[in-house]
């Protein structure tokens, strides 16, 4: 009987060697963050389901194996959620079954910020299969009556998750307090139940950070998903790991490769894919850098998941987004073409105005040198009047075009332009001075600037960078000055 106790105790110690973690550390969080925190329920889709398998130390018989499954989803406008997780891990004669039910609540702080909380209730079933124990004396009557020892304990956990855009920071304790399981080596013949083995399940803590996702291309076809995880168990050293996935989007599918580094120089290589954002698969192979850990062989793990309602919904959203993008691009291109065309029209009108003003200036110069009694002077006067009317008509048409542009494209359409409310343009300084004096006598405050390109002195009443202010000023002085227009640079 003492040998049996020694065997069981030794195996308990063997199971505890792996980083002192009683909960197995898997790589499934690379595609299923629920394994880090139930607070991720509803983040990727309404309902999700995953199964996974992990086999450690491939060269060792009866090495640790982990089988897991999870199902979780949201309700009530995705503000609340429920999750169920099942996990079985087995090492030699020891089997552990974990069943956890979680409730999740999401709080919206702003459009980009969310805080989520979860509470978890669970049960832990522990079995010791004594049928597989190897001893020298198989005739021991105790072994013939003892085949399987079972124990059950209950646990509770809680966690919180903060999300800002793609960044996530979470804390989770799947077991808030220690739970004890007792195994009584019951002898059916003697009805002796005094021999008891006690197993204590310690408190666990997990802290993690991640970002979904860092885009490497403008169209989001290539991105990176980084992770950092810290695990801690009472009375044991802290463990940490960092991981990342490099993903490539091809039509409705994503393909990725990734790497993981764990404490004690354990390296993992991952590869996987998702189809239509519904079906997800990931495979990870772990190897140890040190010879001691390398000898037992590597560890492999795979996980398969399905997001219900995600693919079709996501596909419709992407189709709508694509169509809207195309329509938006088409409208923008059309507006740009219209803008370009109208700008060209405005510039042509401005050039026409300049040409007419040059003709008017030359004609006025000619008139000043003609005798008053000459018949040519009367015809020149009529021509001057025609040119002034043409200039007024062209500038009015141009100002209307600019007003329409301003209404259609916004007040900042002509950002960077300077507008002048012009009341005269002169090539002769005497005429310029007389006109300025005349304007001042009417209570106006004219200013003058010289345009070297057109070789004209412009008399203006307002200089502004706002088109609408120039329009208001023009309308205000039209009853005082016969001809007013807006000039811009």
NORPE-V352356 format. One record per residue. N is the residue number from 1. SS is DSSP state (hx for helix, st for strand, lp for the rest). PHI is phi in degrees with one decimal (999 if undefined). Layout:
# NORPE-V352356
n->[N | N]
ss->[SS | SS]
phi->[PHI | PHI]
This chain:
# NORPE-V352356
n->[1 | 2 | 3 | 4 | 5 | 6 | 7 | 8 | 9 | 10 | 11 | 12 | 13 | 14 | 15 | 16 | 17 | 18 | 19 | 20 | 21 | 22 | 23 | 24 | 25 | 26 | 27 | 28 | 29 | 30 | 31 | 32 | 33 | 34 | 35 | 36 | 37 | 38 | 39 | 40 | 41 | 42 | 43 | 44 | 45 | 46 | 47 | 48 | 49 | 50 | 51 | 52 | 53 | 54 | 55 | 56 | 57 | 58 | 59 | 60 | 61 | 62 | 63 | 64 | 65 | 66 | 67 | 68 | 69 | 70 | 71 | 72 | 73 | 74 | 75 | 76 | 77 | 78 | 79 | 80 | 81 | 82 | 83 | 84 | 85 | 86 | 87 | 88 | 89 | 90 | 91 | 92 | 93 | 94 | 95 | 96 | 97 | 98 | 99 | 100 | 101 | 102 | 103 | 104 | 105 | 106 | 107 | 108 | 109 | 110 | 111 | 112 | 113 | 114 | 115 | 116 | 117 | 118 | 119 | 120 | 121 | 122 | 123 | 124 | 125 | 126 | 127 | 128 | 129 | 130 | 131 | 132 | 133 | 134 | 135 | 136 | 137 | 138 | 139 | 140 | 141 | 142 | 143 | 144 | 145 | 146 | 147 | 148 | 149 | 150 | 151 | 152 | 153 | 154 | 155 | 156 | 157 | 158 | 159 | 160 | 161 | 162 | 163 | 164 | 165 | 166 | 167 | 168 | 169 | 170 | 171 | 172 | 173 | 174 | 175 | 176 | 177 | 178 | 179 | 180 | 181 | 182 | 183 | 184 | 185 | 186 | 187 | 188 | 189 | 190 | 191 | 192 | 193 | 194 | 195 | 196 | 197 | 198 | 199 | 200 | 201 | 202 | 203 | 204 | 205 | 206 | 207 | 208 | 209 | 210 | 211 | 212 | 213 | 214 | 215 | 216 | 217 | 218 | 219 | 220 | 221 | 222 | 223 | 224 | 225 | 226 | 227 | 228 | 229 | 230 | 231 | 232 | 233 | 234 | 235 | 236 | 237 | 238 | 239 | 240 | 241 | 242 | 243 | 244 | 245 | 246 | 247 | 248 | 249 | 250 | 251 | 252 | 253 | 254 | 255 | 256 | 257 | 258 | 259 | 260 | 261 | 262 | 263 | 264 | 265 | 266 | 267 | 268 | 269 | 270 | 271 | 272 | 273 | 274 | 275 | 276 | 277 | 278 | 279 | 280 | 281 | 282 | 283 | 284 | 285 | 286 | 287 | 288 | 289 | 290 | 291 | 292 | 293 | 294 | 295 | 296 | 297 | 298 | 299 | 300 | 301 | 302 | 303 | 304 | 305 | 306 | 307 | 308 | 309 | 310 | 311 | 312 | 313 | 314 | 315 | 316 | 317 | 318 | 319 | 320 | 321 | 322 | 323 | 324 | 325 | 326 | 327 | 328 | 329 | 330 | 331 | 332 | 333 | 334 | 335 | 336 | 337 | 338 | 339 | 340 | 341 | 342 | 343 | 344 | 345 | 346 | 347 | 348 | 349 | 350 | 351 | 352 | 353 | 354 | 355 | 356 | 357 | 358 | 359 | 360 | 361 | 362 | 363 | 364 | 365 | 366 | 367 | 368 | 369 | 370 | 371 | 372 | 373 | 374 | 375 | 376 | 377 | 378 | 379 | 380 | 381 | 382 | 383 | 384 | 385 | 386 | 387 | 388 | 389 | 390 | 391 | 392 | 393 | 394 | 395 | 396 | 397 | 398 | 399 | 400 | 401 | 402 | 403 | 404 | 405 | 406 | 407 | 408 | 409 | 410 | 411 | 412 | 413 | 414 | 415 | 416 | 417 | 418 | 419 | 420 | 421 | 422 | 423 | 424 | 425 | 426 | 427 | 428 | 429 | 430 | 431 | 432 | 433 | 434 | 435 | 436 | 437 | 438 | 439 | 440 | 441 | 442 | 443 | 444 | 445 | 446 | 447 | 448 | 449 | 450 | 451 | 452 | 453 | 454 | 455 | 456 | 457 | 458 | 459 | 460 | 461 | 462 | 463 | 464 | 465 | 466 | 467 | 468 | 469 | 470 | 471 | 472 | 473 | 474 | 475 | 476 | 477 | 478 | 479 | 480 | 481 | 482 | 483 | 484 | 485 | 486 | 487 | 488 | 489]
ss->[lp | hx | hx | hx | hx | hx | hx | hx | hx | hx | hx | hx | hx | hx | hx | lp | lp | lp | lp | lp | lp | lp | lp | lp | lp | lp | lp | hx | hx | hx | lp | lp | hx | hx | hx | lp | lp | hx | hx | hx | lp | lp | lp | lp | lp | lp | st | st | st | st | st | st | st | st | st | lp | lp | lp | lp | lp | lp | lp | lp | lp | st | st | st | st | st | st | st | st | st | st | st | lp | lp | lp | lp | st | st | st | st | st | st | st | st | st | st | st | st | lp | lp | st | st | st | st | st | st | st | st | st | st | st | st | st | st | st | lp | lp | lp | lp | st | st | st | st | st | st | st | st | st | st | st | st | st | st | st | st | st | hx | hx | hx | lp | lp | lp | lp | lp | lp | lp | lp | hx | hx | hx | hx | hx | lp | lp | st | st | st | st | st | st | st | st | st | st | st | st | st | st | st | st | st | lp | lp | st | st | st | st | st | st | st | st | st | lp | lp | lp | st | st | st | st | st | st | lp | lp | st | lp | lp | lp | lp | st | lp | lp | lp | st | st | st | st | st | st | lp | lp | st | st | st | st | st | st | st | st | st | st | st | st | lp | lp | lp | lp | lp | lp | st | st | st | st | st | st | st | st | st | st | st | st | lp | lp | lp | lp | lp | st | st | st | st | st | st | st | st | st | st | st | st | lp | lp | st | st | st | st | st | st | st | st | st | st | lp | lp | lp | st | st | st | st | st | st | st | st | st | st | lp | lp | lp | st | st | st | st | st | st | st | st | st | st | lp | lp | hx | hx | hx | hx | lp | lp | lp | lp | st | st | st | st | st | st | st | st | st | st | lp | hx | hx | hx | hx | hx | hx | hx | hx | hx | hx | hx | hx | hx | hx | hx | hx | hx | hx | hx | hx | hx | hx | hx | hx | hx | hx | hx | hx | hx | hx | hx | hx | hx | hx | hx | hx | hx | hx | hx | hx | hx | hx | hx | hx | hx | hx | hx | hx | hx | hx | hx | hx | hx | hx | hx | hx | hx | hx | hx | lp | lp | lp | lp | lp | lp | hx | hx | hx | hx | hx | hx | hx | hx | hx | hx | hx | hx | hx | hx | hx | hx | hx | hx | hx | hx | hx | hx | hx | hx | hx | hx | hx | hx | hx | hx | hx | hx | hx | hx | hx | lp | lp | lp | lp | lp | lp | lp | lp | lp | st | st | st | st | st | st | st | st | lp | lp | hx | hx | hx | hx | hx | hx | hx | hx | hx | hx | hx | hx | hx | lp | lp | lp | lp | lp | st | st | st | st | st | lp | lp | lp | lp | st | st | st | st | st | st | st | st | st | lp | lp | hx | hx | hx | hx | hx | hx | hx | hx | hx | hx | hx | lp | lp | lp | lp | lp | lp | lp | st | st | st | st | lp]
phi->[999 | -64.5 | -61.2 | -62.8 | -61.4 | -62.5 | -62.6 | -64.5 | -64.2 | -62.4 | -67.9 | -58.7 | -65.8 | -62.7 | -64.1 | -83.0 | -66.3 | -68.8 | 61.2 | 57.9 | -97.3 | -78.7 | -94.9 | -65.0 | -93.3 | -112.8 | -101.6 | -65.0 | -62.3 | -60.2 | -119.8 | -132.7 | -65.8 | -57.5 | -68.5 | -86.4 | -160.0 | -61.4 | -64.7 | -78.0 | -58.2 | 87.1 | -73.2 | -92.4 | -163.1 | -66.3 | -138.8 | -137.1 | -138.8 | -141.0 | -132.4 | -148.3 | -140.6 | -135.7 | -127.4 | -98.0 | 50.5 | -61.4 | -90.1 | -111.2 | -73.4 | 58.2 | -72.9 | -58.0 | -129.2 | -131.2 | -120.7 | -136.4 | -151.0 | -147.2 | -141.5 | -152.2 | -165.4 | -116.3 | -153.0 | 55.1 | 58.7 | 63.7 | -86.5 | -129.1 | -152.1 | -130.4 | -140.9 | -126.4 | -130.0 | -124.7 | -146.7 | -126.0 | -124.2 | -132.7 | -134.4 | 55.7 | -87.2 | -101.7 | -126.4 | -122.5 | -117.5 | -117.7 | -125.0 | -132.3 | -118.5 | -121.5 | -113.6 | -125.5 | -133.2 | -107.7 | -116.0 | -96.3 | -86.3 | -151.7 | -61.8 | -110.3 | -122.7 | -139.6 | -125.7 | -124.6 | -130.6 | -142.9 | -124.1 | -131.4 | -121.8 | -151.5 | -133.3 | -122.2 | -104.9 | -124.2 | -122.0 | -121.0 | -90.8 | -78.7 | -65.6 | -93.8 | -74.5 | -101.8 | -131.4 | -74.0 | -105.3 | -74.8 | -87.1 | -58.0 | -62.3 | -65.5 | -69.9 | -74.4 | -105.2 | -115.9 | -119.2 | -142.9 | -111.3 | -125.9 | -148.5 | -136.6 | -136.8 | -118.9 | -140.3 | -143.7 | -138.9 | -156.9 | -161.3 | -143.9 | -142.0 | -111.3 | -127.3 | -131.3 | 54.2 | -92.2 | -84.6 | -133.9 | -136.6 | -135.7 | -130.3 | -144.8 | -123.8 | -68.6 | -133.2 | -77.1 | -145.1 | -69.5 | -124.5 | -110.1 | -125.9 | -113.3 | -115.1 | -95.7 | -79.3 | -81.3 | -98.8 | -65.0 | -76.7 | -93.5 | 52.8 | -95.4 | -124.6 | -84.8 | -84.1 | -128.1 | -107.1 | -108.1 | -124.6 | -108.0 | -94.5 | -80.2 | -77.4 | -117.2 | -135.0 | -136.3 | -121.7 | -144.4 | -140.7 | -154.5 | -141.7 | -127.9 | -138.3 | -89.8 | -79.0 | -100.6 | -129.3 | -63.2 | -88.8 | 72.5 | -80.0 | -132.5 | -148.9 | -125.2 | -115.1 | -92.8 | -137.6 | -140.3 | -132.5 | -121.2 | -121.2 | -143.2 | -123.6 | -53.6 | 64.0 | -147.5 | -65.8 | -78.6 | -116.8 | -141.0 | -156.8 | -126.8 | -150.7 | -159.9 | -118.8 | -105.8 | -110.2 | -126.5 | -98.6 | -129.3 | 55.9 | -92.7 | -121.6 | -127.2 | -123.4 | -149.3 | -131.5 | -153.1 | -140.7 | -132.8 | -126.2 | -112.8 | -54.2 | 73.8 | 63.2 | -99.2 | -118.1 | -121.7 | -117.2 | -122.5 | -150.8 | -171.1 | -159.5 | -134.6 | -117.2 | 56.8 | 60.5 | -105.6 | -85.3 | -130.4 | -140.8 | -144.4 | -127.4 | -131.8 | -120.9 | -108.5 | -141.7 | -104.3 | -78.9 | -86.6 | -66.2 | -62.2 | -82.8 | -76.1 | -56.2 | -67.2 | 98.6 | -80.6 | -123.7 | -120.3 | -152.3 | -137.5 | -143.9 | -128.1 | -136.6 | -141.7 | -105.3 | -74.8 | 78.1 | -77.6 | -63.4 | -61.2 | -64.1 | -62.6 | -63.9 | -64.3 | -62.2 | -65.0 | -64.3 | -62.7 | -61.4 | -63.0 | -63.8 | -64.1 | -62.7 | -62.5 | -64.2 | -63.4 | -61.0 | -64.1 | -64.6 | -61.9 | -62.9 | -64.1 | -64.3 | -63.6 | -64.2 | -62.9 | -60.0 | -61.4 | -64.7 | -67.5 | -60.5 | -62.1 | -62.3 | -62.7 | -64.1 | -63.6 | -64.3 | -64.8 | -64.8 | -63.1 | -60.7 | -61.9 | -64.3 | -65.7 | -66.2 | -64.3 | -62.0 | -64.5 | -63.0 | -64.8 | -66.2 | -66.3 | -64.8 | -67.2 | -63.0 | -63.3 | -98.5 | -98.8 | -66.0 | -59.9 | -83.7 | -72.1 | -65.4 | -67.4 | -67.2 | -67.4 | -67.9 | -66.7 | -62.7 | -64.8 | -66.1 | -61.4 | -63.2 | -64.5 | -63.5 | -62.1 | -65.8 | -63.4 | -60.8 | -63.0 | -65.2 | -66.6 | -65.6 | -64.5 | -64.5 | -64.1 | -62.7 | -66.2 | -62.9 | -64.7 | -62.0 | -64.1 | -61.8 | -63.5 | -69.1 | -77.7 | -109.8 | 98.8 | -69.6 | -92.9 | -61.8 | -102.2 | -60.7 | 96.1 | -87.3 | -119.3 | -110.2 | -122.3 | -90.4 | -92.3 | -124.1 | 172.6 | -137.4 | -135.9 | -103.8 | -106.8 | -67.6 | -62.3 | -62.4 | -62.3 | -64.3 | -62.0 | -70.0 | -63.6 | -62.5 | -62.8 | -65.1 | -64.5 | -66.6 | -92.4 | 86.8 | -92.5 | -125.9 | -77.6 | -132.0 | -131.6 | -136.1 | -101.6 | -101.0 | -66.8 | -67.8 | -96.8 | 56.7 | -132.5 | -99.7 | -99.6 | -98.6 | -131.8 | -107.0 | -153.3 | -122.5 | -151.7 | -97.8 | -108.1 | -60.8 | -64.7 | -63.8 | -65.0 | -63.3 | -60.8 | -65.5 | -60.8 | -64.5 | -71.9 | -103.1 | -63.9 | -80.9 | -100.3 | -113.5 | -68.0 | -129.2 | -131.9 | -146.5 | -109.0 | -113.4 | -134.4 | -122.9]
